[in-house]
C-alpha cells in the first residue's frame, strides 16, 4: 500500500506541475485520441474514442477496484473477518453516516451557491461519496499501529464508501438509461457459471485433483464477461470485475486488510491479487498523471463546496453514525477505539481523490466547474497532514 501511495502521489505531482506550466500540452496528452471504439457500439449507445483519460478509468482502474473489493469480500465472508456478524455494525454505520453527511452538505451548500442551478452543482452529489483507500492508508499508518482496530475500521469505511459511491454514481447517471441495467445479467451468469463448474468443485477435491482445478483462466474469462456486462449496463467500468469476486475460491482465513503475510496463501483469489500488485503500482502512477492535473488558478465556489463537504459533512456524518452504532451495540466500542482514535478517523475520512475524481466527468459538467472541484479534491489531501497533528498516544 505504501508503494501504491508513492506511485499515485508521484503521478499527481508530475501532472500538477505539467498542467500549471504548460496546460495546452497536458490536455493534448490526456485527450489524445488513440483509437475509435465504434466496434463497441453494441455495448455503448455513443462509443467514446480511446484516450489516455478513459483508458485508465475504464480499462485499468478495474484491476485496482478488484484488489480493494477482494479485501472487503474477505472481511465479510471469512470467519472472524472484520465485517463478520455484529462487527459489521460500526463500519457500516460509519460509512453510511459519512455518505449521508456528504450528500446533505453538498445539496444544501450547492443550492446556496447556485440557487438557479446554472452550473448543475445539484447533480454532483455522488462526487464526495468516495474516498481514497491508498492515501488514507498512508496517513493512517502514521497515526495507528498496523494491527490496531482503529486502522481496520478506517480502511473498511473508506473501501465501503469507494465501492458504494461508484455504484450510486452508475445508478444515478447511467450511460444510456436505466433499461440498460438488464445487461447486468451477464455478470450474474458469469459468476454463477464459474462458481458452479469450477470453484464449487474445488472445495472437496483431493489435493492432486485440486491443483488442476485451481487454474485461474476460468476466473479470468468470467471476469472479462462480467466487465463487458457492467460496461453494457452503463455503469462505470471500474466496477466491472467486482461481481465475479464472490465466485472465486478463497482461503478460509485472512491475516487482515492488505496484510503482507497473505503472500503465503495460494488460493485462487489471493493468487490473482498477488499477480496484480506490480501492474497496479504502474496503473496508479498513470492514473495520477492523467487525473491529477489540478490547476491552481481554478479556485471557485465548487472548490469550497468540495472542501466543506469533505471536511465538515463526512466527518460529522461518520461520528453520528458511530454514535448510533454504539447505541445499537449497547454503548460498547472496540477496546482500542476511543475519542482520539475516532477523531483521527473522522479527519482522515475527509480526504478523497482517487474515486471522487473518477466521478467528476460524469456527475459534473466539464470545464471550469469540474476543474474547480478537482482543485478542491486535491486540497482535501491536507486532511492527512491535519491528522498528523493529533496526539498518537493511547486511544482513550
Secondary structure by P-SEA (a helix, b strand, c coil): caaaaaaaaaaaaaaaaaaaacaaaaaaaaaccccccccccccccccccccaaaaaacccaaaaaaaaaaaaaaaccccccccccccaaaaaaaaaaaaaaaaaaaaaaaaaacccccccccccccccccccaaaaaaaaaaccccccaaaaaaaaaaaaaaaaaaaaaaaacccccccccccaaaaaaaaaaaaaacccccccccaaaaaaaccaaaaaaaaaaaaaaaaaaccccccccccccccccccccccccccccccccccaaaaaaaaaaaaaaaaaaaaaaaccccccccccaaaaaaaaaaacaaaaaaaaaaaaaaaaacccccccccaaaaaaaaaaaccccccccccccccccccaaaaaaaaaaaaccaaaaaaaaccccccc
